[in-house]
Amino acid sequence: MKKRTSPAEALDATLSPLALKRVGIDTYRENVAYLHRDCDLYRAEGFQALSKVEVRANGQCILASLNVVDDAAIVDCQQLGLSEDAYASLGVAEGQPVSVSQAEPPSSIPALHRKLAGERLSRDDFRTIIRDIAELRYSKIELTAFVVACDRGELDREEVFYLSDAMGRVGRRLDWHEHPVVDKHCIGGIPGNRTSMLVVPIVAAHGLLCPKTSSRAITSPAGTADTMEVLANVDLPFDELGEIVRTHRGCLAWGGTSQLSPADDVLISVERPLSIDSPGQMVASILSKKAAAGSTHLLLDIPVGPHAKVRSMPEARQLRKLFEFVAKCMGLTLDVVITDGSQPIGRGIGPVLEARDVMRVLTHHPEAPMDLRQKSLRMAGRMLEFDPDVRGGDGFGIARDILDSGRALEKMQAIIAAQGAKPFDPEDPPLASQRFEVMAKESGVVTGIDNLKLARIARLAGAPKAAGAGVDVLVRIGDSVQAGQPLYRVYAAYRNELAFAYRASESGSGIGVGKPEAITRLNVEF
């Protein structure tokens, strides 16, 4: 007896396969597919713009958000287009036949709706949501709804633990089979604060295992990964990262490539344009990455200042308690330091400028920023005291000896070489070609520096996307200045970005000049 064909099979038989086309559009960590409005498949399947679709080809499968186009120059009726991210994820050559179907809706959407309504979610709710996010089942709209709901509703401390734990359990995890495994992190918000790039080689040279995985900039002109990328490759595959750390006792890598807490990178893709960095999401982002990287001991830097993420000591202590609670629940040993965030650390703001400062400290350059050196030594000293063989209070002296002897530079050079060195000369760093200087309008002393203002100017100048763009700060709080003296220098790769930065500086330089009694001194706990 001849087999009867179902209506769905009959429909499929009438539809010609689509040919894959690479569409050169950067959708920033979002898979996007493109179908022509007159495509038979688009009409037959009843697709809707921005819905999730499943794309299959050559045994590979990805989820993507659908965009519908009317321009045949983008895709014609016989093609399926994929954005750069989606094309790379699918890993199939152009022209290959592909199939497209409706994707199953994320099973966690009811939990998302409850969070939007202000309800408290369970541990299982967060695990389901994070699994769907990591598998790219959420559209950008749904991701935004989740981020805003968590930001607006302020997760309670148990929910922050549930979120952190769920994020740390999705994706790959490293196990170094030794103890302790140390790491260091700053919550951010202080321009130029590149202490990690000095702490890691010092601690690794001592012999402690320090797999430093860092994020890229969210709201700042540079993250540790952006700055390290000036010197070496930071996109390390999982196995390569492990080999480098085992060989050299440390690394400075971006965590996204190794699939460590991958949901974090997806959430950051929404948090960055919204400039959202709520306490709960900050804790979850940091601690999930550290747990996934196999860390057992973490030093956390919380800078406090009038233009930092954390503005007061009571706020800093409250955040410290939240970190300590979640870290304890996750089995992490945590040491929190509250530091002075009243001004940038180092001179440079932007990847190349910050890399220059780091290398100058390592090479004992006469223009090395002393504040960056001293803070890094203090942080490294605290981390060295995670070593049971180092007595409390001895860490700073050991760290200073490692730096002054050249062992830290030697270790940093070994790590850079292992990760894939890039040409860089701290005497002649590859700075952007367009520049201008901002001058003091009156004589006096520097009474304050607006971190947020200088960071915004650096971003308007093109940092971190243009690595050589940024701000070179020429004064510190308490310095005497004369009218007409340069306060900072701005670098930009393009004239329009230079103009944006110039207009921002004209509305206020971000550096206050006045009488010495106007200086506010912070009493921090470091």
Stockholm file with secondary structure:
# STOCKHOLM 1.0

chainA/1-526         MKKRTSPAEALDATLSPLALKRVGIDTYRENVAYLHRDCDLYRAEGFQALSKVEVRANGQCILASLNVVDDAAIVDCQQLGLSEDAYASLGVAEGQPVSVSQAEPPSSIPALHRKLAGERLSRDDFRTIIRDIAELRYSKIELTAFVVACDRGELDREEVFYLSDAMGRVGRRLDWHEHPVVDKHCIGGIPGNRTSMLVVPIVAAHGLLCPKTSSRAITSPAGTADTMEVLANVDLPFDELGEIVRTHRGCLAWGGTSQLSPADDVLISVERPLSIDSPGQMVASILSKKAAAGSTHLLLDIPVGPHAKVRSMPEARQLRKLFEFVAKCMGLTLDVVITDGSQPIGRGIGPVLEARDVMRVLTHHPEAPMDLRQKSLRMAGRMLEFDPDVRGGDGFGIARDILDSGRALEKMQAIIAAQGAKPFDPEDPPLASQRFEVMAKESGVVTGIDNLKLARIARLAGAPKAAGAGVDVLVRIGDSVQAGQPLYRVYAAYRNELAFAYRASESGSGIGVGKPEAITRLNVEF
#=GR chainA/1-526 SS CCCCCCHHHHHHHHSCCEEEEECCCCCSSCCEEEEETTCHHHHHHTCCTTCEEEEEETTEEEEEEEEEECCTTTCCTTEEEECHHHHHHHTCCTTCEEEEEECCCCTTHHHHHHHHTTCCCCHHHHHHHHHHHHTTCSCHHHHHHHHHHHHHHTCCHHHHHHHHHHHHHSSBCCCCSSSCBEEEEECCCSTTCCTHHHHHHHHHHHTCBEEEEECCCSSSSCCHHHHHHHHBCCCCCHHHHHHHHHHHSEEEEESTTTTBSHHHHHHHHHHHHHTCCCHHHHHHHHHHHHHHTTCSEEEEEEEECTTSSBCSHHHHHHHHHHHHHHHHHTTCEEEEEEEECSSCSSSEESHHHHHHHHHHHHTTCTTCCHHHHHHHHHHHHHHHTTSTTSCTTCHHHHHHHHHHTTHHHHHHHHHHHHHCBCCCCTTSCCCCSEEEEEECSSCEEEEEECHHHHHHHHHHTTTTTSTTCEEEECCCTTCEECTTCEEEEEEESSHHHHHHHHHHHHTCCSEEEECGGGCCCCCCCC
#=GC SS_cons         CCCCCCHHHHHHHHSCCEEEEECCCCCSSCCEEEEETTCHHHHHHTCCTTCEEEEEETTEEEEEEEEEECCTTTCCTTEEEECHHHHHHHTCCTTCEEEEEECCCCTTHHHHHHHHTTCCCCHHHHHHHHHHHHTTCSCHHHHHHHHHHHHHHTCCHHHHHHHHHHHHHSSBCCCCSSSCBEEEEECCCSTTCCTHHHHHHHHHHHTCBEEEEECCCSSSSCCHHHHHHHHBCCCCCHHHHHHHHHHHSEEEEESTTTTBSHHHHHHHHHHHHHTCCCHHHHHHHHHHHHHHTTCSEEEEEEEECTTSSBCSHHHHHHHHHHHHHHHHHTTCEEEEEEEECSSCSSSEESHHHHHHHHHHHHTTCTTCCHHHHHHHHHHHHHHHTTSTTSCTTCHHHHHHHHHHTTHHHHHHHHHHHHHCBCCCCTTSCCCCSEEEEEECSSCEEEEEECHHHHHHHHHHTTTTTSTTCEEEECCCTTCEECTTCEEEEEEESSHHHHHHHHHHHHTCCSEEEECGGGCCCCCCCC
//
